[in-house]
Amino acid sequence: MCVVIPDCTSCKNFKGKNKNGLFYCSAFPQEIPKKYFWGNIPVRNISECANKIRFEEIDD
C-alpha cells in the first residue's frame, strides 16, 4: 500500500476543509484544484499558486 500526502498540507497557507468539505487555502479560498493538491503541479517548485501566494513550508 502507498500513502500519498499532498504537499499542500505542509504549507503555511493551507486551511483544511471548508464547510462544503473541500480542501482550501489562502491561494484557493473556494477549493484547491486537484491538479495542485494531488501533485500534478509541483507546488513546492512554482513561483506562485494563485493570487500572488506561493508555497511556504511550515516551520517545525
All heavy atoms as TSV, in Angstrom:
chain	resi	resn	atom	element	x	y	z
A	1	MET	N	N	0.840	-1.167	0.000
A	1	MET	CA	C	0.000	0.000	0.000
A	1	MET	C	C	0.895	1.243	0.000
A	1	MET	O	O	1.960	1.258	0.590
A	1	MET	CB	C	-0.899	0.027	1.229
A	1	MET	CG	C	-1.766	1.231	1.226
A	1	MET	SD	S	-2.939	1.567	2.572
A	1	MET	CE	C	-2.883	0.288	3.697
A	2	CYS	N	N	0.425	2.273	-0.649
A	2	CYS	CA	C	1.151	3.527	-0.753
A	2	CYS	C	C	0.275	4.646	-0.189
A	2	CYS	O	O	-0.914	4.719	-0.477
A	2	CYS	CB	C	1.487	3.805	-2.215
A	2	CYS	SG	S	2.361	5.341	-2.461
A	3	VAL	N	N	0.861	5.509	0.619
A	3	VAL	CA	C	0.141	6.645	1.175
A	3	VAL	C	C	0.705	7.908	0.535
A	3	VAL	O	O	1.918	8.130	0.562
A	3	VAL	CB	C	0.298	6.710	2.706
A	3	VAL	CG1	C	-0.371	7.941	3.261
A	3	VAL	CG2	C	-0.258	5.453	3.348
A	4	VAL	N	N	-0.168	8.720	-0.027
A	4	VAL	CA	C	0.242	9.972	-0.650
A	4	VAL	C	C	-0.187	11.121	0.262
A	4	VAL	O	O	-1.363	11.242	0.601
A	4	VAL	CB	C	-0.398	10.144	-2.042
A	4	VAL	CG1	C	-0.030	11.492	-2.630
A	4	VAL	CG2	C	0.023	9.018	-2.960
A	5	ILE	N	N	0.789	11.923	0.673
A	5	ILE	CA	C	0.492	13.095	1.496
A	5	ILE	C	C	0.737	14.323	0.626
A	5	ILE	O	O	1.872	14.594	0.238
A	5	ILE	CB	C	1.372	13.138	2.755
A	5	ILE	CG1	C	1.124	11.885	3.595
A	5	ILE	CG2	C	1.103	14.407	3.553
A	5	ILE	CD1	C	2.061	11.710	4.753
A	6	PRO	N	N	-0.316	15.047	0.286
A	6	PRO	CA	C	-0.160	16.211	-0.592
A	6	PRO	C	C	0.757	17.275	0.005
A	6	PRO	O	O	0.717	17.532	1.216
A	6	PRO	CB	C	-1.586	16.748	-0.720
A	6	PRO	CG	C	-2.466	15.586	-0.376
A	6	PRO	CD	C	-1.701	14.806	0.647
A	7	ASP	N	N	1.600	17.886	-0.839
A	7	ASP	CA	C	2.481	18.962	-0.384
A	7	ASP	C	C	1.694	20.110	0.229
A	7	ASP	O	O	2.182	20.775	1.143
A	7	ASP	CB	C	3.331	19.490	-1.541
A	7	ASP	CG	C	4.475	18.553	-1.900
A	7	ASP	OD1	O	4.813	17.675	-1.082
A	7	ASP	OD2	O	5.025	18.708	-2.998
A	8	CYS	N	N	0.504	20.343	-0.255
A	8	CYS	CA	C	-0.316	21.453	0.250
A	8	CYS	C	C	-0.477	21.395	1.769
A	8	CYS	O	O	-0.525	22.430	2.432
A	8	CYS	CB	C	-1.692	21.456	-0.402
A	8	CYS	SG	S	-1.677	21.834	-2.155
A	9	THR	N	N	-0.561	20.207	2.324
A	9	THR	CA	C	-0.766	20.075	3.766
A	9	THR	C	C	0.458	20.498	4.574
A	9	THR	O	O	0.358	20.666	5.786
A	9	THR	CB	C	-1.181	18.637	4.138
A	9	THR	OG1	O	-0.144	17.737	3.770
A	9	THR	CG2	C	-2.480	18.235	3.448
A	10	SER	N	N	1.601	20.701	3.903
A	10	SER	CA	C	2.825	21.156	4.567
A	10	SER	C	C	3.067	22.648	4.368
A	10	SER	O	O	4.148	23.148	4.657
A	10	SER	CB	C	4.035	20.390	4.026
A	10	SER	OG	O	3.905	19.024	4.292
A	11	CYS	N	N	2.069	23.352	3.872
A	11	CYS	CA	C	2.188	24.783	3.565
A	11	CYS	C	C	1.513	25.631	4.642
A	11	CYS	O	O	0.449	25.280	5.148
A	11	CYS	CB	C	1.550	25.064	2.202
A	11	CYS	SG	S	1.632	26.798	1.710
A	12	LYS	N	N	2.137	26.754	4.965
A	12	LYS	CA	C	1.572	27.690	5.941
A	12	LYS	C	C	0.204	28.223	5.513
A	12	LYS	O	O	-0.596	28.626	6.350
A	12	LYS	CB	C	2.506	28.883	6.143
A	12	LYS	CG	C	3.786	28.568	6.849
A	12	LYS	CD	C	4.629	29.827	6.985
A	12	LYS	CE	C	5.946	29.514	7.673
A	12	LYS	NZ	N	6.767	30.720	7.814
A	13	ASN	N	N	-0.052	28.242	4.216
A	13	ASN	CA	C	-1.299	28.817	3.698
A	13	ASN	C	C	-2.457	27.821	3.644
A	13	ASN	O	O	-3.577	28.202	3.342
A	13	ASN	CB	C	-1.054	29.399	2.306
A	13	ASN	CG	C	-0.077	30.541	2.359
A	13	ASN	OD1	O	-0.285	31.515	3.058
A	13	ASN	ND2	N	1.026	30.415	1.647
A	14	PHE	N	N	-2.190	26.562	3.947
A	14	PHE	CA	C	-3.231	25.529	3.931
A	14	PHE	C	C	-4.186	25.748	5.097
A	14	PHE	O	O	-3.768	25.981	6.226
A	14	PHE	CB	C	-2.584	24.144	4.032
A	14	PHE	CG	C	-3.558	23.008	3.981
A	14	PHE	CD1	C	-4.230	22.706	2.811
A	14	PHE	CD2	C	-3.795	22.232	5.108
A	14	PHE	CE1	C	-5.128	21.644	2.762
A	14	PHE	CE2	C	-4.675	21.175	5.068
A	14	PHE	CZ	C	-5.348	20.880	3.895
A	15	LYS	N	N	-5.495	25.680	4.828
A	15	LYS	CA	C	-6.505	25.928	5.864
A	15	LYS	C	C	-7.236	24.665	6.309
A	15	LYS	O	O	-7.804	24.639	7.373
A	15	LYS	CB	C	-7.546	26.938	5.358
A	15	LYS	CG	C	-6.973	28.248	4.884
A	15	LYS	CD	C	-6.361	29.014	6.031
A	15	LYS	CE	C	-5.881	30.372	5.545
A	15	LYS	NZ	N	-5.077	31.067	6.502
A	16	GLY	N	N	-7.284	23.639	5.474
A	16	GLY	CA	C	-8.038	22.430	5.814
A	16	GLY	C	C	-9.230	22.273	4.898
A	16	GLY	O	O	-9.149	22.567	3.713
A	17	LYS	N	N	-10.359	21.844	5.472
A	17	LYS	CA	C	-11.583	21.680	4.686
A	17	LYS	C	C	-12.554	22.805	5.019
A	17	LYS	O	O	-12.681	23.210	6.171
A	17	LYS	CB	C	-12.241	20.339	4.985
A	17	LYS	CG	C	-11.516	19.161	4.379
A	17	LYS	CD	C	-12.326	17.895	4.543
A	17	LYS	CE	C	-11.660	16.731	3.841
A	17	LYS	NZ	N	-12.476	15.514	3.946
A	18	ASN	N	N	-13.252	23.278	3.993
A	18	ASN	CA	C	-14.256	24.312	4.206
A	18	ASN	C	C	-15.592	23.680	4.592
A	18	ASN	O	O	-15.689	22.459	4.745
A	18	ASN	CB	C	-14.366	25.233	2.978
A	18	ASN	CG	C	-14.821	24.512	1.725
A	18	ASN	OD1	O	-15.411	23.430	1.769
A	18	ASN	ND2	N	-14.537	25.117	0.583
A	19	LYS	N	N	-16.630	24.485	4.729
A	19	LYS	CA	C	-17.934	23.967	5.159
A	19	LYS	C	C	-18.539	22.993	4.153
A	19	LYS	O	O	-19.431	22.227	4.499
A	19	LYS	CB	C	-18.898	25.120	5.437
A	19	LYS	CG	C	-19.213	25.970	4.224
A	19	LYS	CD	C	-20.112	27.127	4.572
A	19	LYS	CE	C	-20.326	27.973	3.328
A	19	LYS	NZ	N	-21.061	29.169	3.611
A	20	ASN	N	N	-18.038	23.010	2.919
A	20	ASN	CA	C	-18.511	22.078	1.889
A	20	ASN	C	C	-17.662	20.808	1.823
A	20	ASN	O	O	-17.866	19.966	0.953
A	20	ASN	CB	C	-18.526	22.761	0.518
A	20	ASN	CG	C	-19.491	23.918	0.481
A	20	ASN	OD1	O	-20.586	23.846	1.030
A	20	ASN	ND2	N	-19.088	25.013	-0.144
A	21	GLY	N	N	-16.682	20.705	2.718
A	21	GLY	CA	C	-15.830	19.523	2.753
A	21	GLY	C	C	-14.728	19.519	1.715
A	21	GLY	O	O	-14.137	18.479	1.439
A	22	LEU	N	N	-14.412	20.690	1.147
A	22	LEU	CA	C	-13.373	20.808	0.123
A	22	LEU	C	C	-12.111	21.406	0.732
A	22	LEU	O	O	-12.176	22.325	1.558
A	22	LEU	CB	C	-13.869	21.701	-1.021
A	22	LEU	CG	C	-15.176	21.262	-1.684
A	22	LEU	CD1	C	-15.676	22.340	-2.635
A	22	LEU	CD2	C	-14.983	19.944	-2.407
A	23	PHE	N	N	-10.948	20.884	0.332
A	23	PHE	CA	C	-9.688	21.436	0.826
A	23	PHE	C	C	-9.488	22.834	0.247
A	23	PHE	O	O	-9.715	23.068	-0.935
A	23	PHE	CB	C	-8.519	20.538	0.424
A	23	PHE	CG	C	-8.528	19.213	1.128
A	23	PHE	CD1	C	-8.861	18.053	0.449
A	23	PHE	CD2	C	-8.207	19.123	2.468
A	23	PHE	CE1	C	-8.871	16.831	1.091
A	23	PHE	CE2	C	-8.211	17.904	3.126
A	23	PHE	CZ	C	-8.550	16.758	2.441
A	24	TYR	N	N	-9.032	23.775	1.108
A	24	TYR	CA	C	-8.814	25.139	0.639
A	24	TYR	C	C	-7.606	25.754	1.335
A	24	TYR	O	O	-7.072	25.204	2.307
A	24	TYR	CB	C	-10.062	25.994	0.856
A	24	TYR	CG	C	-10.318	26.418	2.286
A	24	TYR	CD1	C	-10.151	27.741	2.659
A	24	TYR	CD2	C	-10.726	25.515	3.264
A	24	TYR	CE1	C	-10.384	28.149	3.968
A	24	TYR	CE2	C	-10.966	25.905	4.559
A	24	TYR	CZ	C	-10.790	27.233	4.906
A	24	TYR	OH	O	-11.020	27.626	6.203
A	25	CYS	N	N	-7.176	26.890	0.792
A	25	CYS	CA	C	-6.020	27.599	1.340
A	25	CYS	C	C	-6.143	29.079	1.010
A	25	CYS	O	O	-7.123	29.504	0.402
A	25	CYS	CB	C	-4.731	27.013	0.770
A	25	CYS	SG	S	-4.517	27.308	-0.999
A	26	SER	N	N	-5.148	29.852	1.396
A	26	SER	CA	C	-5.162	31.289	1.106
A	26	SER	C	C	-5.154	31.568	-0.393
A	26	SER	O	O	-5.786	32.512	-0.856
A	26	SER	CB	C	-3.956	31.966	1.758
A	26	SER	OG	O	-3.992	31.792	3.154
A	27	ALA	N	N	-4.446	30.759	-1.153
A	27	ALA	CA	C	-4.366	30.955	-2.605
A	27	ALA	C	C	-5.656	30.536	-3.309
A	27	ALA	O	O	-6.047	31.140	-4.305
A	27	ALA	CB	C	-3.196	30.171	-3.182
A	28	PHE	N	N	-6.301	29.513	-2.794
A	28	PHE	CA	C	-7.530	28.981	-3.380
A	28	PHE	C	C	-8.604	28.908	-2.299
A	28	PHE	O	O	-8.839	27.849	-1.714
A	28	PHE	CB	C	-7.292	27.591	-3.984
A	28	PHE	CG	C	-6.275	27.565	-5.083
A	28	PHE	CD1	C	-5.003	27.069	-4.863
A	28	PHE	CD2	C	-6.594	28.047	-6.350
A	28	PHE	CE1	C	-4.059	27.036	-5.874
A	28	PHE	CE2	C	-5.653	28.027	-7.374
A	28	PHE	CZ	C	-4.390	27.524	-7.137
A	29	PRO	N	N	-9.251	30.049	-1.992
A	29	PRO	CA	C	-10.205	30.092	-0.874
A	29	PRO	C	C	-11.492	29.280	-1.076
A	29	PRO	O	O	-12.148	28.954	-0.088
A	29	PRO	CB	C	-10.514	31.576	-0.718
A	29	PRO	CG	C	-10.111	32.213	-1.996
A	29	PRO	CD	C	-9.045	31.356	-2.602
A	30	GLN	N	N	-11.821	28.930	-2.307
A	30	GLN	CA	C	-13.013	28.119	-2.554
A	30	GLN	C	C	-12.690	26.626	-2.534
A	30	GLN	O	O	-13.407	25.841	-1.926
A	30	GLN	CB	C	-13.656	28.484	-3.892
A	30	GLN	CG	C	-14.058	29.939	-4.019
A	30	GLN	CD	C	-15.062	30.355	-2.969
A	30	GLN	OE1	O	-16.035	29.658	-2.720
A	30	GLN	NE2	N	-14.817	31.495	-2.338
A	31	GLU	N	N	-11.606	26.260	-3.220
A	31	GLU	CA	C	-11.162	24.865	-3.295
A	31	GLU	C	C	-9.808	24.803	-3.984
A	31	GLU	O	O	-9.604	25.460	-5.002
A	31	GLU	CB	C	-12.159	24.023	-4.092
A	31	GLU	CG	C	-11.719	22.600	-4.285
A	31	GLU	CD	C	-12.640	21.779	-5.185
A	31	GLU	OE1	O	-13.527	22.359	-5.828
A	31	GLU	OE2	O	-12.445	20.564	-5.245
A	32	ILE	N	N	-8.898	24.025	-3.427
A	32	ILE	CA	C	-7.610	23.805	-4.088
A	32	ILE	C	C	-7.857	22.879	-5.273
A	32	ILE	O	O	-8.399	21.784	-5.087
A	32	ILE	CB	C	-6.584	23.157	-3.136
A	32	ILE	CG1	C	-6.354	24.047	-1.915
A	32	ILE	CG2	C	-5.273	22.884	-3.878
A	32	ILE	CD1	C	-5.525	23.401	-0.830
A	33	PRO	N	N	-7.493	23.301	-6.490
A	33	PRO	CA	C	-7.675	22.418	-7.641
A	33	PRO	C	C	-6.940	21.096	-7.444
A	33	PRO	O	O	-5.836	21.058	-6.889
A	33	PRO	CB	C	-7.062	23.213	-8.801
A	33	PRO	CG	C	-7.105	24.638	-8.358
A	33	PRO	CD	C	-6.911	24.586	-6.868
A	34	LYS	N	N	-7.553	20.030	-7.886
A	34	LYS	CA	C	-6.979	18.693	-7.706
A	34	LYS	C	C	-5.581	18.576	-8.304
A	34	LYS	O	O	-4.717	17.905	-7.757
A	34	LYS	CB	C	-7.910	17.639	-8.282
A	34	LYS	CG	C	-9.162	17.456	-7.442
A	34	LYS	CD	C	-10.147	16.509	-8.092
A	34	LYS	CE	C	-11.399	16.307	-7.275
A	34	LYS	NZ	N	-12.057	17.467	-6.757
A	35	LYS	N	N	-5.326	19.271	-9.428
A	35	LYS	CA	C	-4.008	19.188	-10.063
A	35	LYS	C	C	-2.918	19.786	-9.170
A	35	LYS	O	O	-1.764	19.390	-9.254
A	35	LYS	CB	C	-4.008	19.845	-11.439
A	35	LYS	CG	C	-4.309	21.318	-11.437
A	35	LYS	CD	C	-4.408	21.853	-12.846
A	35	LYS	CE	C	-4.752	23.334	-12.853
A	35	LYS	NZ	N	-4.912	23.831	-14.201
A	36	TYR	N	N	-3.273	20.707	-8.285
A	36	TYR	CA	C	-2.320	21.238	-7.315
A	36	TYR	C	C	-2.254	20.312	-6.098
A	36	TYR	O	O	-1.180	19.948	-5.634
A	36	TYR	CB	C	-2.737	22.636	-6.835
A	36	TYR	CG	C	-2.493	23.725	-7.825
A	36	TYR	CD1	C	-3.394	23.971	-8.853
A	36	TYR	CD2	C	-1.375	24.538	-7.734
A	36	TYR	CE1	C	-3.173	24.983	-9.762
A	36	TYR	CE2	C	-1.146	25.555	-8.635
A	36	TYR	CZ	C	-2.053	25.779	-9.658
A	36	TYR	OH	O	-1.841	26.776	-10.549
A	37	PHE	N	N	-3.410	19.942	-5.574
A	37	PHE	CA	C	-3.457	19.183	-4.331
A	37	PHE	C	C	-2.828	17.801	-4.453
A	37	PHE	O	O	-2.116	17.360	-3.555
A	37	PHE	CB	C	-4.912	19.063	-3.854
A	37	PHE	CG	C	-5.030	18.596	-2.433
A	37	PHE	CD1	C	-4.783	19.469	-1.393
A	37	PHE	CD2	C	-5.381	17.298	-2.135
A	37	PHE	CE1	C	-4.887	19.050	-0.073
A	37	PHE	CE2	C	-5.487	16.861	-0.824
A	37	PHE	CZ	C	-5.238	17.744	0.215
A	38	TRP	N	N	-3.093	17.102	-5.546
A	38	TRP	CA	C	-2.605	15.728	-5.688
A	38	TRP	C	C	-1.284	15.619	-6.438
A	38	TRP	O	O	-0.868	14.532	-6.817
A	38	TRP	CB	C	-3.673	14.838	-6.317
A	38	TRP	CG	C	-4.827	14.693	-5.385
A	38	TRP	CD1	C	-6.082	15.183	-5.565
A	38	TRP	CD2	C	-4.830	14.065	-4.101
A	38	TRP	NE1	N	-6.867	14.897	-4.474
A	38	TRP	CE2	C	-6.118	14.205	-3.561
A	38	TRP	CE3	C	-3.866	13.397	-3.353
A	38	TRP	CZ2	C	-6.463	13.709	-2.301
A	38	TRP	CZ3	C	-4.201	12.903	-2.103
A	38	TRP	CH2	C	-5.494	13.058	-1.602
A	39	GLY	N	N	-0.591	16.734	-6.672
A	39	GLY	CA	C	0.781	16.663	-7.126
A	39	GLY	C	C	1.044	16.736	-8.613
A	39	GLY	O	O	2.185	16.631	-9.030
A	40	ASN	N	N	0.028	16.917	-9.449
A	40	ASN	CA	C	0.287	17.060	-10.883
A	40	ASN	C	C	1.074	18.339	-11.162
A	40	ASN	O	O	1.823	18.402	-12.120
A	40	ASN	CB	C	-1.011	17.064	-11.680
A	40	ASN	CG	C	-1.741	15.732	-11.577
A	40	ASN	OD1	O	-1.350	14.837	-10.843
A	40	ASN	ND2	N	-2.813	15.601	-12.323
A	41	ILE	N	N	0.873	19.344	-10.322
A	41	ILE	CA	C	1.657	20.578	-10.384
A	41	ILE	C	C	2.502	20.615	-9.111
A	41	ILE	O	O	1.957	20.591	-8.009
A	41	ILE	CB	C	0.745	21.818	-10.479
A	41	ILE	CG1	C	-0.008	21.802	-11.808
A	41	ILE	CG2	C	1.557	23.095	-10.325
A	41	ILE	CD1	C	-0.992	22.927	-11.994
A	42	PRO	N	N	3.825	20.658	-9.240
A	42	PRO	CA	C	4.698	20.623	-8.058
A	42	PRO	C	C	4.696	21.960	-7.313
A	42	PRO	O	O	5.502	22.840	-7.593
A	42	PRO	CB	C	6.071	20.298	-8.643
A	42	PRO	CG	C	6.011	20.850	-10.025
A	42	PRO	CD	C	4.582	20.702	-10.477
A	43	VAL	N	N	3.792	22.122	-6.359
A	43	VAL	CA	C	3.602	23.413	-5.695
A	43	VAL	C	C	4.848	23.927	-4.980
A	43	VAL	O	O	5.016	25.128	-4.827
A	43	VAL	CB	C	2.408	23.384	-4.711
A	43	VAL	CG1	C	1.113	23.172	-5.457
A	43	VAL	CG2	C	2.588	22.350	-3.630
A	44	ARG	N	N	5.724	23.039	-4.576
A	44	ARG	CA	C	6.958	23.482	-3.902
A	44	ARG	C	C	7.906	24.199	-4.862
A	44	ARG	O	O	8.758	24.968	-4.427
A	44	ARG	CB	C	7.692	22.293	-3.296
A	44	ARG	CG	C	6.988	21.671	-2.117
A	44	ARG	CD	C	7.734	20.434	-1.638
A	44	ARG	NE	N	7.028	19.765	-0.583
A	44	ARG	CZ	C	7.261	19.966	0.716
A	44	ARG	NH1	N	8.183	20.810	1.092
A	44	ARG	NH2	N	6.560	19.305	1.619
A	45	ASN	N	N	7.743	23.957	-6.160
A	45	ASN	CA	C	8.701	24.467	-7.142
A	45	ASN	C	C	8.179	25.578	-8.042
A	45	ASN	O	O	8.935	26.074	-8.870
A	45	ASN	CB	C	9.181	23.308	-8.020
A	45	ASN	CG	C	9.838	22.219	-7.217
A	45	ASN	OD1	O	10.475	22.480	-6.208
A	45	ASN	ND2	N	9.674	20.987	-7.643
A	46	ILE	N	N	6.935	25.961	-7.899
A	46	ILE	CA	C	6.408	27.026	-8.760
A	46	ILE	C	C	6.497	28.374	-8.047
A	46	ILE	O	O	6.528	28.436	-6.819
A	46	ILE	CB	C	4.962	26.737	-9.231
A	46	ILE	CG1	C	4.010	26.567	-8.053
A	46	ILE	CG2	C	4.926	25.503	-10.120
A	46	ILE	CD1	C	2.552	26.396	-8.455
A	47	SER	N	N	6.541	29.445	-8.816
A	47	SER	CA	C	6.714	30.770	-8.224
A	47	SER	C	C	5.441	31.285	-7.547
A	47	SER	O	O	5.515	32.122	-6.651
A	47	SER	CB	C	7.174	31.768	-9.283
A	47	SER	OG	O	6.214	31.855	-10.313
A	48	GLU	N	N	4.285	30.767	-7.960
A	48	GLU	CA	C	3.019	31.225	-7.387
A	48	GLU	C	C	1.946	30.170	-7.615
A	48	GLU	O	O	1.862	29.596	-8.694
A	48	GLU	CB	C	2.603	32.539	-8.060
A	48	GLU	CG	C	1.279	33.068	-7.630
A	48	GLU	CD	C	0.876	34.317	-8.407
A	48	GLU	OE1	O	1.731	35.195	-8.634
A	48	GLU	OE2	O	-0.289	34.395	-8.802
A	49	CYS	N	N	1.140	29.933	-6.594
A	49	CYS	CA	C	-0.012	29.034	-6.773
A	49	CYS	C	C	-1.158	29.825	-7.402
A	49	CYS	O	O	-1.659	29.473	-8.453
A	49	CYS	CB	C	-0.445	28.442	-5.442
A	49	CYS	SG	S	0.742	27.284	-4.753
A	50	ALA	N	N	-1.549	30.921	-6.746
A	50	ALA	CA	C	-2.600	31.817	-7.240
A	50	ALA	C	C	-2.634	33.054	-6.343
A	50	ALA	O	O	-2.166	33.022	-5.206
A	50	ALA	CB	C	-3.956	31.128	-7.243
A	51	ASN	N	N	-3.193	34.131	-6.863
A	51	ASN	CA	C	-3.386	35.350	-6.069
A	51	ASN	C	C	-2.099	35.843	-5.397
A	51	ASN	O	O	-2.125	36.334	-4.270
A	51	ASN	CB	C	-4.480	35.134	-5.015
A	51	ASN	CG	C	-5.793	34.739	-5.630
A	51	ASN	OD1	O	-6.222	35.317	-6.615
A	51	ASN	ND2	N	-6.434	33.723	-5.074
A	52	LYS	N	N	-0.966	35.665	-6.074
A	52	LYS	CA	C	0.353	36.086	-5.594
A	52	LYS	C	C	0.767	35.364	-4.309
A	52	LYS	O	O	1.582	35.858	-3.545
A	52	LYS	CB	C	0.410	37.601	-5.415
A	52	LYS	CG	C	0.187	38.350	-6.713
A	52	LYS	CD	C	0.332	39.829	-6.545
A	52	LYS	CE	C	0.086	40.467	-7.906
A	52	LYS	NZ	N	0.206	41.896	-7.869
A	53	ILE	N	N	0.219	34.200	-4.091
A	53	ILE	CA	C	0.551	33.385	-2.921
A	53	ILE	C	C	1.295	32.156	-3.411
A	53	ILE	O	O	0.914	31.540	-4.399
A	53	ILE	CB	C	-0.726	32.997	-2.153
A	53	ILE	CG1	C	-1.409	34.254	-1.635
A	53	ILE	CG2	C	-0.405	32.034	-1.018
A	53	ILE	CD1	C	-2.783	34.037	-1.060
A	54	ARG	N	N	2.342	31.798	-2.708
A	54	ARG	CA	C	3.143	30.637	-3.097
A	54	ARG	C	C	3.274	29.691	-1.911
A	54	ARG	O	O	2.924	30.020	-0.788
A	54	ARG	CB	C	4.508	31.060	-3.608
A	54	ARG	CG	C	5.404	31.690	-2.574
A	54	ARG	CD	C	6.735	32.159	-3.153
A	54	ARG	NE	N	7.309	31.191	-4.043
A	54	ARG	CZ	C	8.308	30.377	-3.767
A	54	ARG	NH1	N	8.852	30.433	-2.561
A	54	ARG	NH2	N	8.766	29.522	-4.641
A	55	PHE	N	N	3.809	28.509	-2.188
A	55	PHE	CA	C	4.042	27.507	-1.148
A	55	PHE	C	C	5.047	28.038	-0.148
A	55	PHE	O	O	6.088	28.573	-0.513
A	55	PHE	CB	C	4.582	26.216	-1.779
A	55	PHE	CG	C	4.876	25.144	-0.777
A	55	PHE	CD1	C	3.897	24.250	-0.396
A	55	PHE	CD2	C	6.125	25.037	-0.198
A	55	PHE	CE1	C	4.160	23.260	0.544
A	55	PHE	CE2	C	6.413	24.061	0.742
A	55	PHE	CZ	C	5.420	23.167	1.107
A	56	GLU	N	N	4.721	27.916	1.149
A	56	GLU	CA	C	5.637	28.262	2.228
A	56	GLU	C	C	5.641	27.113	3.214
A	56	GLU	O	O	4.612	26.796	3.813
A	56	GLU	CB	C	5.178	29.526	2.951
A	56	GLU	CG	C	5.220	30.786	2.106
A	56	GLU	CD	C	4.763	31.992	2.909
A	56	GLU	OE1	O	5.434	32.320	3.903
A	56	GLU	OE2	O	3.732	32.570	2.548
A	57	GLU	N	N	6.787	26.492	3.382
A	57	GLU	CA	C	6.930	25.348	4.283
A	57	GLU	C	C	6.573	25.731	5.717
A	57	GLU	O	O	6.949	26.804	6.192
A	57	GLU	CB	C	8.365	24.829	4.228
A	57	GLU	CG	C	8.592	23.563	4.988
A	57	GLU	CD	C	8.158	22.334	4.193
A	57	GLU	OE1	O	8.411	22.284	2.984
A	57	GLU	OE2	O	7.575	21.431	4.802
A	58	ILE	N	N	5.855	24.869	6.409
A	58	ILE	CA	C	5.545	25.075	7.824
A	58	ILE	C	C	6.834	24.875	8.617
A	58	ILE	O	O	7.561	23.907	8.404
A	58	ILE	CB	C	4.489	24.067	8.308
A	58	ILE	CG1	C	3.156	24.326	7.602
A	58	ILE	CG2	C	4.317	24.138	9.822
A	58	ILE	CD1	C	2.092	23.276	7.891
A	59	ASP	N	N	7.124	25.798	9.517
A	59	ASP	CA	C	8.289	25.664	10.399
A	59	ASP	C	C	7.936	24.709	11.521
A	59	ASP	O	O	6.887	24.829	12.143
A	59	ASP	CB	C	8.671	27.022	11.009
A	59	ASP	CG	C	9.114	28.029	9.959
A	59	ASP	OD1	O	9.723	27.606	8.954
A	59	ASP	OD2	O	8.838	29.223	10.144
A	60	ASP	N	N	8.822	23.763	11.770
A	60	ASP	CA	C	8.586	22.822	12.876
A	60	ASP	C	C	9.080	23.357	14.180
A	60	ASP	O	O	9.923	24.093	14.325
A	60	ASP	CB	C	9.262	21.480	12.590
A	60	ASP	CG	C	8.503	20.695	11.526
A	60	ASP	OD1	O	7.285	20.850	11.421
A	60	ASP	OD2	O	9.166	19.922	10.813
